[in-house]
């Protein structure tokens, strides 16, 4: 790749940064086969985040599984495993499925954006982009992830040792959420398939999900689709139709109706509200 045609020149020397991160700062993993681009993105972010780097998708996936970063930024075109495949692998991993993914690409055609959204990317950014734009997306996505984790994080304290362990119900909920997230773009995904993938009957699934969330499984799936859509629309990550298909709706009209019912705004009004 000719970096000069995509990014402004930089004097930052290329190298791979893999030092152990400080626990107090969010961790961002940058996966990019071009060392100069990695250095540029790291330079944009390292004042606020601990930045890890990987030179291809396979190495990036292995590092993500080891480091559990707060966010992953990945190029699309890479050897061994491209950004789309990396994104799908992250979203299918039970421990990484909530990790936001920003895909960077020189391809700005609509079909490329749709491909990125279908892979599960939270933001699809065409090159070139500004430091401010990237930092804003990173900050918003990390904040949203932490809010979601706080919402679903429930622990049981075992006395008298004081050892904190995840509850069985939390583990089940995390598994359910991981399966739903992995299939957000699949319009054929339904409650029966969710039950099969988590090893419960439909009746058991309905009872457990209702107890954990107050929602029926179908409502949970629908809400998660719409929440992802709201994030994508606010980030202007695609047209309304592209976002509708990316989160598993069969038609933009059905999506628009469901979105208005959930948020009291049409998708276009939601976009304008976020500007």
C-alpha positions as a printed Julia matrix, in Angstrom:
275×3 Matrix{Float64}:
   0.0     0.0    0.0
   1.23    3.49  -0.81
   0.81    5.22   2.52
   1.4     8.65   1.06
  -1.82    8.41  -0.93
  -3.87    7.57   2.14
  -2.34    9.35   5.1
  -0.22   12.47   5.55
   3.47   11.77   5.98
   4.73   11.11   9.49
   8.13   11.22  11.1
   7.18    8.6   13.7
   9.56    5.67  13.21
   7.77    2.38  12.51
   7.96   -0.22  15.26
   5.76   -2.69  17.05
   4.58   -1.68  20.5
   3.67   -4.66  22.7
   4.47   -3.48  26.21
   2.21   -4.46  29.1
  -0.5    -1.84  29.4
  -1.34    0.21  32.46
  -4.48   -1.1   34.11
  -5.88    2.4   34.55
  -5.99    3.22  30.84
  -8.16    1.7   28.11
  -6.33   -0.6   25.73
  -6.64   -0.23  21.95
  -5.3    -2.89  19.59
  -4.25   -1.68  16.13
  -4.06   -4.4   13.47
  -2.4    -3.16  10.28
   0.21   -4.7    7.99
   1.85   -1.35   7.21
   4.19   -0.29  10.02
   4.02    3.41   9.12
   0.22    3.42   9.3
   0.34    1.6   12.64
   2.71    4.24  13.96
   0.46    7.03  12.7
  -2.66    5.6   14.37
  -0.7     4.93  17.54
   0.46    8.55  17.51
  -3.15    9.7   17.31
  -4.16    7.64  20.35
  -1.25    6.98  22.68
  -1.77   10.12  24.8
  -5.07    8.67  26.07
  -4.8     4.92  25.52
  -2.34    2.06  25.79
  -1.84    0.92  22.21
  -0.94   -2.62  21.18
  -0.04   -3.5   17.61
  -0.23   -6.51  15.33
   0.92   -6.81  11.73
  -1.78   -9.12  10.35
  -5.21  -10.47  11.17
  -4.07  -13.8   12.6
  -1.61  -12.1   14.95
  -4.27   -9.53  15.83
  -6.8   -12.21  16.79
  -4.24  -14.0   18.96
  -3.26  -10.73  20.66
  -6.91   -9.78  21.21
  -7.57  -13.12  22.91
  -4.55  -12.63  25.15
  -4.87   -8.92  25.97
  -8.69   -8.5   25.94
  -8.48   -4.92  24.57
 -11.2    -2.33  25.02
 -11.33   -1.69  21.26
  -9.8    -3.03  18.03
  -8.85   -0.9   15.02
  -8.13   -2.98  11.93
  -7.23   -2.4    8.31
  -9.34   -4.35   5.83
  -6.72   -5.54   3.34
  -4.13   -7.65   5.19
  -2.29  -10.93   4.64
  -3.27  -14.21   6.35
  -6.61  -12.87   7.66
  -8.28   -9.72   6.37
 -10.16   -7.2    8.49
 -13.58   -8.64   7.66
 -12.57  -12.12   8.79
 -10.92  -10.71  11.91
 -14.06   -8.78  12.76
 -16.26  -11.85  12.35
 -13.89  -13.9   14.52
 -13.93  -11.29  17.27
 -17.72  -11.04  17.25
 -18.04  -14.84  17.4
 -15.69  -15.14  20.39
 -17.57  -15.4   23.69
 -14.96  -13.29  25.5
 -14.56  -10.65  22.79
 -18.01  -10.32  21.25
 -18.69   -6.96  22.92
 -15.33   -5.49  21.88
 -15.96   -2.6   19.46
 -14.25   -2.87  16.07
 -13.29    0.02  13.8
 -12.44   -1.01  10.24
 -10.15    1.24   8.2
 -10.16    0.99   4.43
  -9.28    2.8    1.25
 -12.45    1.3   -0.26
 -15.36    3.7    0.13
 -17.94    2.14  -2.21
 -21.36    1.35  -0.74
 -20.92   -2.4   -1.19
 -17.67   -2.23   0.8
 -19.43   -0.38   3.63
 -22.2    -2.98   3.65
 -19.6    -5.78   3.73
 -17.98   -4.15   6.74
 -21.25   -3.7    8.58
 -22.29   -7.28   7.85
 -18.99   -8.47   9.32
 -20.01   -6.79  12.58
 -17.9    -3.64  12.44
 -19.11   -0.9   14.77
 -17.58    1.83  12.6
 -16.37    1.63   8.99
 -13.95    4.49   8.28
 -12.71    5.27   4.77
  -9.18    6.66   4.43
  -8.01    9.34   4.77
  -9.5    10.39   8.1
  -8.63   12.96  10.7
  -7.13   12.35  14.12
 -10.15   14.04  15.69
 -12.62   11.79  13.87
 -10.78    8.64  14.92
 -10.41    9.75  18.54
 -14.11   10.64  18.75
 -15.19    7.21  17.48
 -12.78    5.44  19.83
 -13.95    7.4   22.87
 -17.64    6.9   22.08
 -17.31    3.17  21.43
 -15.28    2.49  24.57
 -17.77    4.46  26.67
 -20.68    2.52  25.16
 -18.95   -0.81  25.81
 -18.32    0.04  29.44
 -21.93    1.05  29.91
 -23.08   -2.26  28.46
 -20.71   -4.24  30.67
 -21.91   -2.37  33.73
 -25.52   -3.11  32.79
 -25.02   -6.85  32.51
 -22.26   -7.36  35.06
 -23.57   -9.2   38.13
 -21.37  -11.05  40.57
 -21.9   -13.21  43.61
 -19.62  -12.77  46.65
 -18.84  -16.04  48.39
 -18.53  -15.73  52.19
 -16.56  -15.94  54.36
 -13.6   -15.96  51.98
 -14.74  -12.87  50.11
 -13.82  -14.49  46.79
 -15.74  -12.92  43.91
 -16.92  -15.29  41.2
 -19.26  -14.83  38.24
 -22.7   -16.24  38.9
 -24.05  -19.11  36.82
 -26.79  -16.83  35.55
 -24.28  -14.2   34.44
 -22.35  -16.84  32.51
 -25.56  -17.93  30.78
 -26.48  -14.35  29.92
 -23.01  -13.67  28.52
 -23.33  -16.79  26.35
 -26.76  -15.74  25.11
 -25.54  -12.22  24.29
 -22.49  -13.6   22.47
 -24.68  -15.76  20.24
 -27.07  -12.9   19.47
 -24.23  -10.5   18.65
 -22.63  -13.07  16.35
 -25.89  -13.3   14.36
 -27.06   -9.67  14.35
 -26.68   -9.43  10.6
 -28.55  -12.67   9.89
 -32.2   -11.96   9.12
 -33.04  -15.68   9.49
 -31.77  -15.87  13.06
 -34.64  -16.54  15.48
 -35.4   -17.76  18.98
 -35.26  -21.48  18.09
 -31.73  -21.12  16.74
 -30.69  -19.14  19.81
 -32.05  -21.9   22.04
 -30.2   -24.56  20.05
 -26.89  -22.7   20.22
 -27.02  -22.18  24.0
 -28.23  -25.72  24.66
 -31.71  -24.99  26.02
 -35.23  -25.75  24.91
 -37.25  -22.78  23.69
 -39.35  -22.89  26.86
 -36.24  -22.98  29.09
 -34.64  -20.16  27.14
 -37.75  -18.01  27.43
 -38.0   -18.57  31.17
 -34.3   -17.89  31.84
 -34.07  -14.81  29.61
 -37.27  -13.39  31.07
 -35.88  -13.83  34.59
 -32.51  -12.25  33.69
 -33.62   -9.33  31.54
 -37.36   -8.94  31.95
 -37.71   -9.54  28.2
 -38.76  -12.4   25.99
 -35.87  -13.74  23.84
 -37.44  -12.31  20.67
 -37.62   -8.89  22.29
 -33.98   -9.15  23.43
 -32.85   -9.99  19.9
 -34.88   -7.12  18.47
 -33.57   -4.65  21.06
 -29.96   -5.63  20.42
 -30.46   -5.22  16.67
 -31.92   -1.75  17.19
 -29.22   -0.69  19.66
 -26.52   -1.67  17.15
 -28.45    0.18  14.44
 -28.68    3.32  16.59
 -24.91    3.29  17.09
 -24.25    2.77  13.38
 -26.65    5.52  12.37
 -25.17    7.97  14.88
 -21.72    7.2   13.49
 -23.03    7.64   9.92
 -21.62    4.21   9.14
 -23.98    3.64   6.22
 -27.28    4.58   4.7
 -30.5     3.72   6.52
 -31.06    0.78   4.17
 -27.49   -0.48   4.64
 -27.81   -0.3    8.4
 -31.19   -2.05   8.29
 -29.74   -5.01   6.41
 -26.57   -5.01   8.54
 -28.59   -5.6   11.72
 -30.8    -8.31  10.3
 -33.97   -6.55   9.12
 -35.39   -7.88   5.87
 -36.66   -4.49   4.63
 -35.78   -0.86   5.4
 -39.49   -0.12   5.87
 -39.84   -2.72   8.64
 -36.64   -1.41  10.21
 -37.85    2.2   10.16
 -41.15    1.22  11.81
 -39.39   -0.79  14.53
 -36.85    1.97  15.11
 -39.54    4.6   15.6
 -41.43    2.33  18.0
 -38.27    1.84  20.08
 -36.84    5.36  20.07
 -39.71    7.67  19.19
 -37.69    8.94  16.22
 -37.29    7.84  12.65
 -33.79    6.65  11.64
 -33.21    9.88   9.7
 -34.26   11.96  12.72
 -31.87    9.96  14.89
 -29.04   10.73  12.47
 -29.8    14.43  12.53
 -30.04   14.43  16.32
 -26.51   13.08  16.52
 -25.0    15.8   14.36
